[in-house]
Amino acid sequence: MRIYEGMFLVEPMQASTNWGGVLQHIRQILVKHKAKVIKISKWAERKLAFDIKKQKRGTYILIYFEAPSESISRIKADCQLSEIILRVLILLLNKKQIQKLTAKTNSQAQTQ
């Protein structure tokens, strides 16, 4: 299992009216392919440089997750079939980035 960073660009109307449903939809795709979500954070709604699926704006969601490497292509394929997700970018984290992520999540867990 490896740790990945996924940037999901979602349809802004869905994100503003049904935030819980959008997160659940993304989680279902990840869990379906044996991924474990580590952290989710909403970035912001932004104007896009060009239209994507006839949308001028999009909401960005950053998700860190752990998954087997063979699942990534299937996760991307499911995201392309989704009507809610406009685009997805998934990157493998290196050791330094993983240490930084675990330090942040541990410090946030201690403050709560």
C-alpha distances in whole Angstrom, upper triangle without the diagonal:
4,7,10,13,15,19,21,24,26,30,32,34,31,30,33,34,31,28,27,27,25,22,22,22,19,17,18,17,13,13,15,12,10,9,10,12,13,16,19,22,25,26,29,31,33,35,33,35,35,35,32,33,36,35,36,34,30,28,25,22,19,16,13,10,6,5,5,7,10,10,11,15,15,15,17,19,20,20,23,25,25,28,27,24,26,24,20,18,15,14,11,12,13,13,17,16,13,16,18,16,16,19,20,19,20,23,24,23,26,28,28
4,7,10,13,16,19,22,24,28,30,32,30,28,31,33,30,27,26,26,24,21,22,22,18,17,19,17,13,15,16,13,12,10,10,12,12,14,17,20,22,23,27,29,30,32,31,32,33,33,30,31,34,33,34,32,28,26,23,20,17,14,11,8,5,6,6,7,10,11,10,14,15,14,16,19,19,19,22,24,24,27,26,23,25,22,18,16,12,11,7,8,10,10,13,12,10,13,15,13,14,17,18,17,19,22,22,22,25,27,27
4,7,10,14,16,20,22,26,27,30,27,25,28,30,28,25,24,24,22,19,20,20,17,15,18,16,13,14,16,14,12,9,9,10,9,11,13,16,19,20,23,26,27,29,28,29,30,31,28,29,32,30,31,29,25,23,19,17,13,11,7,6,4,6,9,9,13,12,11,15,16,14,15,19,19,18,21,23,23,26,24,21,23,20,16,14,10,9,6,6,8,9,12,10,7,11,12,10,11,14,15,14,16,19,19,19,22,24,24
4,6,10,13,16,19,22,24,27,25,23,26,28,25,22,22,22,20,17,18,18,14,14,16,15,11,14,16,13,13,10,10,10,10,11,12,14,17,17,20,22,23,26,24,26,27,27,24,26,29,27,28,25,22,20,16,14,11,8,6,5,6,7,10,9,12,11,9,13,14,12,13,16,17,15,18,21,20,23,21,18,19,16,12,10,7,6,5,5,9,11,13,10,9,13,13,11,13,16,16,15,18,20,20,20,23,25,25
4,7,10,13,16,20,21,24,22,20,23,25,23,20,20,21,18,15,18,17,13,14,17,15,12,15,17,15,15,12,12,10,10,10,10,11,13,14,17,19,20,22,21,22,24,24,22,23,26,24,24,22,18,16,13,11,7,6,5,7,9,11,13,13,15,14,11,14,16,13,13,16,17,15,17,20,19,21,19,16,17,14,10,8,6,5,6,7,10,13,13,10,10,13,13,10,13,16,15,14,18,19,18,20,23,24,24
4,6,10,12,16,18,21,19,17,20,22,20,18,18,18,15,13,15,14,11,12,14,12,10,14,16,14,15,12,12,10,11,10,10,11,12,12,15,17,17,20,18,20,21,21,18,20,23,20,21,19,15,14,10,8,6,5,6,8,11,11,14,13,15,13,10,13,14,10,10,14,14,11,14,17,15,18,15,12,13,10,7,6,4,6,9,10,14,17,17,14,14,17,16,14,16,19,17,17,20,22,20,22,25,25,25
4,7,10,13,15,18,17,15,18,20,19,16,17,17,14,13,16,15,11,13,16,14,13,16,18,17,18,15,16,13,14,12,10,10,10,10,12,13,14,16,15,17,18,18,15,17,20,17,18,15,12,10,7,6,5,6,9,11,14,15,18,17,19,16,13,15,16,12,11,15,15,11,13,16,15,16,14,10,11,8,6,5,6,9,12,13,16,19,19,15,16,19,18,15,18,20,18,18,22,23,21,23,26,26,26
4,6,10,12,15,13,12,15,17,16,13,15,14,11,10,13,12,9,12,14,12,12,15,17,16,18,15,16,14,15,13,11,11,10,10,11,12,13,15,14,16,16,16,13,14,17,15,16,13,10,8,6,5,6,8,11,13,16,16,19,18,19,16,14,15,15,12,10,13,12,9,11,13,11,13,10,7,8,6,5,7,9,12,15,16,20,23,23,19,19,23,21,18,21,23,21,20,24,25,23,24,28,28,27
4,7,9,12,11,10,13,16,15,13,15,15,11,12,15,13,11,14,16,14,15,19,20,19,21,19,20,17,18,16,13,12,10,10,10,9,10,12,10,13,13,12,10,11,13,11,12,10,6,6,5,6,9,11,14,16,19,20,22,22,22,20,17,17,17,14,12,15,14,10,11,14,11,11,9,6,5,5,6,9,12,15,18,19,23,26,26,22,23,26,24,21,24,26,24,23,27,28,25,27,30,30,29
4,6,9,8,7,10,12,11,10,13,12,8,10,13,11,10,13,15,14,15,18,19,20,22,20,20,18,19,17,14,13,11,11,11,9,11,12,12,15,15,13,10,11,12,10,12,9,6,5,6,8,11,13,16,18,21,21,24,24,24,21,18,19,18,15,14,15,14,10,11,13,10,9,6,4,5,7,9,12,14,18,21,22,26,29,29,25,25,28,26,23,26,28,25,24,28,29,26,28,31,30,29
4,6,6,6,9,10,11,11,13,12,9,12,14,12,12,16,17,16,18,21,21,23,25,23,23,21,23,21,17,16,13,13,12,9,11,12,11,15,14,12,10,9,10,7,10,8,5,6,9,11,14,16,20,21,25,25,27,27,27,24,22,22,21,18,16,17,16,12,13,13,10,8,5,6,6,9,12,15,18,21,25,26,30,32,32,28,29,32,30,27,30,32,29,28,31,32,29,30,34,33,31
4,5,5,6,9,10,10,13,13,10,13,16,14,15,18,19,19,21,23,24,25,27,25,25,22,24,21,17,15,12,12,10,7,9,10,11,15,15,13,12,12,12,8,9,6,5,5,9,11,15,17,21,23,26,27,30,30,30,27,24,25,24,21,20,21,19,16,17,17,14,12,9,10,10,12,15,17,20,23,26,27,31,33,33,29,30,32,30,27,30,31,28,27,31,31,28,30,33,31,30
4,5,5,6,8,9,13,12,10,14,16,15,16,19,20,20,22,24,25,27,29,27,27,24,26,23,19,18,15,15,13,10,12,13,14,18,17,15,14,13,13,10,11,9,9,9,12,14,18,20,24,25,29,29,32,32,32,29,27,27,26,23,22,23,20,17,18,18,15,12,9,12,12,15,18,21,23,26,29,31,34,36,36,32,33,35,33,30,32,34,31,30,33,33,30,31,35,33,31
4,6,5,5,7,10,8,7,10,12,11,12,15,16,17,19,21,21,23,25,23,24,21,23,21,17,16,14,15,14,12,14,16,16,20,19,17,15,14,14,12,14,12,10,9,12,13,16,18,21,23,26,26,29,29,29,26,24,25,23,20,20,20,18,15,16,16,12,10,7,10,11,14,16,19,22,25,28,29,33,35,35,31,31,33,32,28,30,32,29,28,31,32,28,29,33,32,29
4,6,6,5,8,8,6,9,11,11,12,14,16,17,18,20,21,23,24,22,22,19,20,18,14,13,10,11,10,9,12,14,15,19,19,17,16,16,16,13,14,11,9,7,9,10,13,15,19,20,24,25,28,28,29,25,24,24,23,20,20,21,18,15,17,18,14,12,9,10,12,14,15,18,20,23,26,26,30,32,32,28,28,30,28,25,27,29,26,24,28,28,25,26,29,28,26
4,6,6,10,10,9,12,14,14,15,18,19,20,22,23,25,27,28,26,25,22,23,20,16,15,11,13,11,9,13,15,17,20,21,19,18,18,17,14,15,12,11,9,12,13,16,18,22,23,27,28,31,32,33,29,27,28,27,24,23,25,22,19,21,21,17,15,12,14,15,17,19,21,23,26,29,29,33,35,34,30,31,33,30,27,29,31,27,26,29,29,26,27,30,28,26
4,6,9,9,9,12,14,14,16,18,19,20,22,23,25,27,28,26,26,23,25,22,18,17,14,16,15,13,16,18,20,23,23,21,20,19,19,16,17,15,13,12,15,15,19,20,24,25,28,29,32,33,34,30,28,29,28,24,24,25,22,20,22,21,17,15,12,15,16,19,21,24,26,29,31,32,35,37,37,33,33,35,33,30,32,33,30,28,31,32,28,29,32,30,28
4,6,5,6,9,10,11,13,14,15,17,19,20,21,23,25,23,23,20,22,20,16,16,14,16,15,14,18,20,21,24,24,22,20,19,20,17,19,16,14,12,15,14,17,18,21,22,25,26,29,30,31,27,26,27,25,22,22,23,20,18,20,19,15,14,11,13,16,18,19,22,24,27,29,30,33,35,35,31,31,33,31,28,29,31,28,26,29,30,26,27,30,29,26
4,5,5,6,9,10,11,12,14,16,17,18,20,22,23,21,20,17,18,16,12,12,10,13,13,13,16,19,20,23,24,22,20,20,20,18,19,16,13,10,12,11,14,15,18,19,23,24,27,28,29,25,24,25,24,20,21,22,19,17,19,19,15,15,11,13,15,17,17,20,21,24,26,27,30,32,32,28,27,29,28,24,26,27,24,22,26,26,23,23,27,25,23
4,5,5,6,9,10,10,12,14,15,16,18,20,21,19,18,15,17,15,12,13,12,15,16,16,20,22,23,27,27,25,23,22,23,21,22,19,16,14,14,13,15,15,18,18,21,22,26,27,28,24,23,25,23,20,21,22,19,17,20,20,16,16,13,14,17,19,19,21,22,24,26,27,30,31,32,28,27,29,28,24,25,27,24,22,25,25,22,22,25,25,22
4,5,5,6,9,10,10,12,14,15,16,19,20,18,18,16,18,17,14,15,14,17,17,17,20,22,23,26,26,23,21,20,21,19,21,19,16,14,15,13,16,16,19,19,22,22,25,26,26,23,22,23,21,18,19,20,16,15,18,17,13,13,10,12,15,17,17,20,21,24,26,27,31,32,33,29,28,31,29,26,27,29,27,24,27,28,25,25,29,28,25
4,5,5,6,9,10,11,13,14,15,17,19,17,17,15,17,15,12,13,11,14,14,14,17,19,19,23,22,20,18,17,19,16,19,16,13,11,11,10,13,13,16,17,20,20,23,24,24,21,20,21,19,15,16,17,14,12,15,14,11,11,7,9,12,14,14,17,18,21,23,24,28,30,30,27,26,29,27,24,25,28,25,23,26,27,24,24,28,27,25
4,5,5,6,9,10,11,12,14,16,17,14,14,11,13,12,9,10,10,13,14,15,18,21,21,24,24,23,20,20,22,19,21,18,15,12,12,9,11,10,13,14,17,18,21,22,23,19,18,20,18,15,16,18,15,13,16,16,13,14,10,11,14,15,14,16,16,19,21,22,25,27,27,24,23,25,24,20,22,24,21,19,23,24,21,21,25,24,22
4,5,5,6,9,10,10,12,14,15,14,13,11,14,14,11,13,14,17,18,19,22,24,24,27,27,25,22,21,24,22,24,21,18,15,15,12,14,13,15,14,17,17,20,22,22,19,18,20,18,15,16,17,14,13,17,16,13,14,11,12,16,17,16,18,18,21,23,24,27,29,29,26,24,27,26,23,23,26,24,21,24,26,23,22,26,26,23
4,5,5,6,9,10,11,13,15,14,14,13,16,15,13,15,15,17,18,18,21,23,22,25,25,23,19,18,21,19,22,20,16,15,15,12,14,13,16,15,17,17,20,21,21,17,16,17,15,12,14,14,11,10,13,12,9,10,8,9,13,14,14,17,17,20,22,23,27,29,30,26,25,28,27,24,25,28,26,23,26,28,25,25,29,29,27
4,5,5,6,9,10,11,13,11,12,10,13,13,10,13,13,15,17,17,20,22,21,24,24,22,19,18,21,19,21,19,15,13,12,10,11,9,12,11,14,14,17,18,18,14,13,15,13,10,11,13,10,8,12,12,9,11,9,8,12,12,11,13,13,16,18,20,23,25,26,23,22,25,24,20,22,25,23,21,24,26,23,23,27,27,25
4,5,5,6,8,10,11,9,9,8,11,11,10,13,14,17,19,20,22,25,24,27,27,26,22,22,25,23,25,22,19,16,15,12,12,10,11,10,12,12,16,17,18,14,14,16,14,11,13,15,12,11,15,15,13,15,13,12,16,16,14,15,14,17,18,19,23,24,26,22,21,23,23,19,20,23,21,19,22,24,21,21,25,25,23
4,5,5,6,9,10,10,11,10,14,15,14,17,17,20,22,22,25,27,26,29,28,26,23,22,25,24,26,24,21,19,18,15,16,13,15,13,14,13,16,18,17,13,14,16,13,10,13,14,10,11,14,14,12,14,13,13,16,17,15,17,16,19,20,22,25,27,29,25,24,27,26,23,23,27,25,22,25,27,25,24,28,29,26
4,6,5,7,9,9,11,11,15,15,14,17,18,20,22,22,24,26,24,27,26,24,21,20,23,22,25,23,19,18,17,14,15,12,14,12,13,12,14,15,14,11,11,12,9,7,9,10,7,8,11,11,10,13,12,11,14,14,12,14,13,17,18,20,24,25,27,24,23,26,26,22,23,27,25,23,26,28,26,26,30,30,28
4,5,5,7,5,7,8,11,13,12,15,17,19,21,22,24,27,25,28,27,26,23,22,26,24,26,24,21,19,17,14,13,10,11,8,9,8,11,12,13,9,9,11,9,7,10,11,9,10,13,14,13,16,15,13,16,15,12,14,12,14,15,17,20,22,24,21,19,22,23,19,20,23,22,20,23,25,23,23,27,28,26
4,5,5,5,7,8,12,14,14,17,19,22,24,25,28,30,29,31,31,30,26,25,29,27,30,27,24,22,20,17,16,13,13,10,10,9,11,14,14,10,12,14,12,10,13,14,12,13,16,16,15,18,17,16,19,19,16,17,15,18,18,19,22,24,26,23,21,24,24,21,21,24,23,20,23,26,24,23,27,28,26
4,6,7,10,12,15,17,17,20,22,24,26,27,29,31,29,32,31,29,26,25,28,27,30,28,25,23,22,19,19,16,16,13,13,11,12,14,13,9,11,13,10,9,12,12,10,12,15,14,14,17,17,16,19,19,17,18,16,19,19,21,24,26,28,25,23,27,27,24,24,28,27,24,27,29,28,27,30,32,30
4,6,9,12,15,17,17,21,22,24,27,27,29,31,29,31,31,29,26,25,29,28,30,29,25,24,22,19,18,15,15,11,11,8,8,10,9,6,8,10,7,7,11,11,10,12,15,15,15,19,18,17,19,18,16,16,14,16,16,18,21,23,26,23,21,24,25,22,23,26,26,23,26,29,27,27,30,32,30
4,7,10,13,16,17,20,22,25,28,29,31,33,31,33,33,32,29,28,32,31,33,31,27,25,23,20,18,15,14,10,9,6,7,10,10,7,10,13,11,10,14,15,13,15,18,18,18,22,21,19,22,21,18,18,15,17,16,18,20,22,24,22,19,22,24,21,20,24,24,21,23,27,25,24,28,30,28
4,6,9,12,13,17,19,21,24,26,28,30,29,31,31,30,27,27,30,29,30,28,24,22,20,17,15,11,10,6,5,4,7,10,11,8,9,12,11,9,13,15,13,14,17,18,18,21,20,18,20,19,16,16,13,14,13,15,18,19,21,19,16,19,20,17,17,21,20,18,20,23,22,21,25,26,25
4,6,9,11,15,18,20,23,25,28,30,29,32,32,32,28,29,32,30,31,29,25,22,20,16,14,10,9,5,5,6,10,13,14,12,13,16,15,13,16,18,16,17,20,21,20,23,21,19,22,20,17,17,14,15,14,15,18,18,20,18,15,17,18,15,14,18,18,15,17,20,19,18,21,23,21
4,6,8,11,14,17,20,22,24,27,27,29,30,29,26,27,30,27,29,26,22,19,17,13,11,7,6,4,6,9,13,15,17,14,14,17,16,13,16,18,17,16,20,21,19,21,19,17,20,19,16,16,13,14,14,14,17,18,19,16,14,16,17,13,13,16,15,12,15,18,16,15,19,20,19
4,7,10,14,16,20,22,25,28,27,30,31,31,28,29,32,29,30,27,23,20,17,13,11,8,5,5,7,10,14,16,19,16,16,19,19,16,18,21,20,19,22,24,22,24,22,20,22,20,17,17,14,15,14,13,16,16,17,14,11,13,13,9,9,13,11,9,11,14,13,12,16,17,16
4,7,10,13,16,19,21,25,25,27,29,28,26,27,29,27,27,24,20,17,14,11,8,6,5,7,10,13,17,18,21,18,17,21,20,17,19,22,20,19,22,24,21,23,20,18,21,19,16,16,14,15,15,14,17,17,17,14,12,14,13,9,10,12,10,8,11,13,11,12,15,16,15
4,7,10,13,16,18,21,22,24,26,25,23,24,26,23,24,20,17,13,11,7,6,5,7,9,12,15,19,20,22,19,18,20,20,16,17,21,19,17,20,21,19,20,17,15,18,17,14,15,14,15,16,15,19,20,19,16,15,17,15,12,13,16,13,11,15,16,13,14,18,17,16
4,6,10,13,15,19,19,22,24,24,22,23,25,22,22,18,15,11,9,6,5,6,9,12,16,18,22,23,25,22,20,23,23,19,19,22,21,18,21,23,20,21,17,16,17,16,15,15,15,16,18,17,20,21,20,16,16,18,16,13,15,16,13,12,16,16,13,15,18,17,16
4,6,9,12,15,16,20,21,21,19,21,22,19,19,15,12,8,6,5,6,9,12,15,19,21,24,25,26,23,21,23,23,20,19,22,21,17,20,22,19,19,15,14,15,15,14,15,16,17,20,19,22,24,23,19,20,21,19,16,19,20,16,16,19,19,16,18,21,20,19
4,7,9,13,14,17,19,19,18,20,21,18,17,13,10,7,5,6,7,10,13,17,20,22,26,26,28,25,22,24,25,21,20,23,22,19,21,23,20,20,16,15,15,15,14,14,16,17,20,19,22,24,22,19,20,22,19,17,20,20,17,17,21,20,18,20,23,22,21
4,6,10,12,15,17,17,17,19,19,15,14,10,8,6,6,8,10,14,17,20,24,25,29,28,30,27,25,26,26,23,22,24,23,19,21,23,20,19,16,15,15,15,15,16,18,20,23,22,25,27,26,22,24,25,22,20,23,24,20,21,24,24,21,23,26,24,24
4,7,9,13,14,14,14,16,16,12,11,7,5,4,6,9,12,16,19,22,26,27,30,30,31,28,25,26,26,23,22,24,23,19,20,22,19,17,14,14,13,14,15,17,19,21,25,25,28,30,29,25,27,29,26,24,27,27,24,24,28,27,24,27,30,28,27
4,6,9,11,12,13,15,15,11,9,6,6,6,8,12,14,18,21,24,27,29,31,30,32,29,26,27,27,24,22,24,24,20,20,22,20,19,16,15,13,14,15,17,20,21,25,25,28,31,29,26,27,30,27,25,28,29,26,26,30,29,27,29,32,30,30
4,7,9,9,11,14,12,9,6,4,7,9,11,15,17,21,24,27,30,31,33,32,33,31,28,28,28,26,23,25,25,21,21,23,21,19,17,16,13,14,17,18,21,23,27,27,30,33,32,28,30,33,30,28,32,32,29,30,33,33,31,33,36,34,34
4,5,7,8,11,11,8,6,5,7,10,11,15,17,20,23,26,29,29,31,30,31,29,25,25,26,23,21,22,22,19,18,20,19,17,16,14,11,12,14,15,19,21,25,26,29,32,31,28,29,32,29,28,31,32,30,30,34,34,32,34,37,36,35
4,7,9,13,12,11,8,9,10,13,14,17,19,22,25,28,31,31,33,31,32,30,26,26,27,25,22,24,24,21,20,22,21,20,19,17,14,13,16,17,20,22,26,27,29,33,31,28,31,33,31,29,33,34,31,32,36,36,34,37,39,38,38
4,6,10,9,8,7,9,11,14,15,19,21,24,26,28,31,31,33,31,31,29,26,25,26,24,21,22,23,19,18,20,19,18,17,16,12,13,16,17,21,23,27,28,31,34,34,30,33,35,33,32,35,36,34,34,38,38,36,39,42,40,40
4,6,5,5,5,8,10,13,15,18,21,23,26,28,31,31,32,31,31,29,26,24,25,23,20,21,21,18,16,18,17,15,15,14,10,12,15,17,21,24,27,29,32,36,35,32,33,36,34,32,36,37,35,35,39,39,37,39,42,41,40
4,5,5,7,9,9,12,13,16,19,21,24,25,28,27,29,28,27,25,22,21,21,19,16,17,17,14,12,14,13,12,12,10,7,8,12,14,18,21,25,27,30,33,33,30,31,34,33,30,34,35,33,33,37,37,35,37,40,39,38
4,6,9,10,11,14,15,18,20,22,25,26,29,28,30,28,28,25,22,21,21,19,16,16,16,13,11,12,11,9,10,10,7,9,13,16,20,23,26,29,32,35,36,32,33,36,35,32,35,37,35,34,38,39,36,38,41,41,39
4,7,9,11,14,17,19,22,24,28,29,32,31,33,32,31,29,26,25,25,23,20,20,20,17,15,15,14,12,12,13,10,13,16,19,23,26,30,32,35,38,38,35,36,39,37,35,38,40,37,36,40,41,38,40,43,42,41
4,6,7,11,13,16,19,22,25,27,30,30,32,31,31,28,25,25,25,22,20,20,20,16,15,16,14,12,11,11,9,11,15,18,21,24,28,30,33,36,36,32,33,36,34,32,35,37,34,33,37,37,35,37,40,39,37
4,7,11,13,17,20,23,26,28,31,32,34,33,33,30,27,27,27,25,22,23,22,19,18,19,18,15,14,14,11,13,16,19,22,25,29,30,33,36,35,32,34,36,34,32,35,36,33,33,37,37,34,37,40,38,37
4,7,10,13,17,20,23,25,29,29,32,31,32,29,26,26,26,23,21,22,22,18,18,19,17,15,13,12,10,12,15,17,20,23,27,28,31,34,33,29,31,33,31,29,32,33,30,30,34,33,31,33,36,34,34
4,6,10,13,16,19,22,25,26,28,28,28,25,23,23,23,20,18,20,19,15,15,17,15,13,10,9,8,10,12,14,17,20,23,24,28,31,30,26,27,30,28,25,28,30,27,26,30,30,28,30,33,32,31
4,7,10,13,17,19,23,24,27,26,27,24,22,23,23,19,18,20,19,15,16,18,15,14,11,10,9,10,12,14,16,19,22,23,26,28,28,24,25,27,25,22,25,27,23,23,27,27,24,26,29,28,27
4,7,10,13,16,20,21,24,23,25,22,19,20,21,17,16,19,18,14,16,18,15,15,12,10,10,10,10,11,13,15,18,19,22,25,24,20,21,24,21,19,22,23,20,20,24,24,22,24,27,26,25
4,6,10,13,16,18,21,21,23,20,17,19,19,15,15,18,16,13,16,18,15,16,12,10,11,11,10,11,12,14,17,17,20,23,22,18,19,21,19,16,19,21,18,17,21,21,19,21,24,23,22
4,7,10,14,16,19,19,21,18,16,18,19,15,15,18,17,14,17,19,17,18,15,13,14,12,10,10,10,11,13,13,17,19,18,14,15,17,15,13,15,17,15,14,18,19,17,18,22,22,21
4,6,10,12,16,16,18,16,14,16,17,13,14,17,16,14,17,19,17,19,16,13,15,13,11,10,9,11,12,12,16,17,17,14,13,16,15,11,14,16,14,13,16,18,16,17,21,21,20
4,7,10,13,14,17,15,13,16,17,14,15,18,17,16,19,21,20,22,19,17,18,16,13,12,9,10,10,9,13,14,14,11,10,13,12,9,11,14,12,11,14,16,15,16,19,20,20
4,6,10,12,14,12,11,14,15,12,14,17,16,15,19,20,19,22,20,17,19,17,14,13,10,10,10,10,13,14,16,13,11,14,14,11,12,15,15,13,15,18,17,17,20,22,21
4,7,9,12,10,10,14,14,12,15,18,17,17,20,22,21,24,22,20,22,20,16,15,12,11,10,10,13,13,16,13,11,14,15,12,12,16,16,14,16,19,19,18,22,24,23
4,6,8,7,8,11,11,10,13,15,15,15,18,20,20,23,22,19,22,19,16,15,11,12,10,12,14,16,18,16,14,17,19,16,16,20,20,18,20,23,23,22,25,27,27
4,6,6,7,10,11,11,13,15,16,17,19,21,21,25,24,22,24,21,18,16,13,13,11,13,15,16,20,18,16,19,21,19,19,22,23,21,23,26,26,25,29,31,30
4,5,6,8,10,10,12,14,15,16,18,20,21,25,24,21,23,20,16,15,11,11,9,12,14,16,19,17,16,19,21,19,20,23,24,23,25,28,28,27,31,33,32
4,6,7,8,9,11,12,14,15,17,18,20,24,24,21,22,20,17,16,13,13,12,16,17,20,23,21,20,23,25,23,23,27,27,26,28,31,31,30,34,36,35
4,6,5,6,9,10,11,12,14,16,17,20,20,18,20,17,14,14,11,13,12,15,18,20,23,21,19,23,24,22,22,26,26,24,27,30,29,28,32,33,32
4,5,5,6,9,10,11,12,14,15,19,19,16,17,14,11,10,8,10,10,13,16,19,21,19,18,22,22,20,21,25,24,23,26,29,28,28,31,33,32
4,5,5,6,9,10,11,13,14,18,18,15,16,14,11,11,10,12,13,16,19,22,24,22,21,25,26,23,25,28,28,27,30,32,31,31,35,36,35
4,5,5,6,9,10,11,13,16,17,15,16,14,12,13,12,14,15,19,22,24,26,24,23,27,27,25,26,30,29,27,30,33,31,31,35,36,35
4,5,5,6,9,10,11,14,14,12,14,12,9,11,9,12,14,17,20,23,25,22,21,25,25,22,23,27,26,24,27,30,28,28,32,33,32
4,5,5,6,9,10,13,13,10,11,9,7,8,8,11,14,17,20,23,25,22,22,25,25,23,25,28,27,26,29,31,29,30,34,34,33
4,5,5,7,9,12,14,11,12,11,10,12,12,15,17,20,24,27,29,26,25,29,29,26,28,32,30,29,32,34,33,33,37,38,36
4,5,5,6,10,11,9,11,11,10,13,13,17,18,21,25,28,29,26,26,29,29,26,28,31,30,28,31,33,31,31,35,36,34
4,5,5,8,9,6,8,7,7,10,11,15,17,20,24,27,28,25,24,28,27,24,26,29,28,26,30,31,29,30,34,34,33
4,6,8,9,7,7,7,8,11,13,16,19,22,26,29,30,27,27,31,30,27,29,32,31,29,33,35,33,33,37,37,36
4,7,9,8,9,10,11,15,16,20,22,25,29,32,33,30,30,33,33,30,32,35,33,31,35,37,34,35,39,39,37
4,5,6,8,9,11,14,16,20,22,25,28,31,32,29,29,32,31,28,30,33,31,29,33,34,32,32,36,36,34
4,6,7,10,12,16,18,22,25,27,31,34,35,31,31,34,33,30,32,35,32,31,35,36,33,34,38,37,35
4,6,9,11,15,17,21,24,25,29,32,32,29,29,32,30,27,29,32,29,28,31,32,30,30,34,34,32
4,6,7,11,13,17,20,22,26,29,29,26,26,29,28,25,27,30,27,26,30,31,28,29,33,33,31
4,7,11,14,17,21,23,26,29,30,26,27,30,29,26,29,31,29,28,32,33,30,32,35,35,33
4,7,10,14,17,19,23,26,26,23,24,27,26,23,26,29,27,26,30,31,29,30,34,34,33
4,7,10,13,16,19,22,23,20,20,24,23,20,23,26,24,23,27,28,26,28,31,31,30
4,7,10,13,16,19,20,17,18,21,20,18,21,24,22,22,25,27,25,27,30,31,30
4,7,10,13,16,17,14,15,18,18,16,18,21,20,20,23,25,24,25,28,29,29
4,6,9,13,14,11,12,16,15,14,17,19,19,19,22,24,23,25,28,28,29
4,7,10,12,10,10,13,14,13,15,18,18,18,21,23,23,24,27,28,28
4,7,8,6,6,10,10,10,12,14,15,15,18,20,20,21,24,25,26
4,6,5,6,9,10,11,12,14,16,17,18,20,21,22,24,26,27
4,5,5,6,9,10,11,12,14,15,16,18,20,21,23,25,26
4,5,5,6,9,10,11,13,14,15,17,19,20,21,23,25
4,5,5,6,9,10,11,12,14,15,17,18,20,21,23
4,5,5,6,8,10,11,12,14,15,16,18,20,21
4,5,5,6,9,10,10,12,14,15,16,19,20
4,6,5,6,9,10,11,12,14,16,17,19
4,5,5,6,9,10,11,12,14,16,17
4,5,5,6,8,10,10,12,14,16
4,6,5,6,9,10,11,13,15
4,5,5,6,9,10,11,13
4,6,5,6,9,10,11
4,5,5,6,9,10
4,5,5,6,9
4,5,5,6
4,6,5
4,6
4
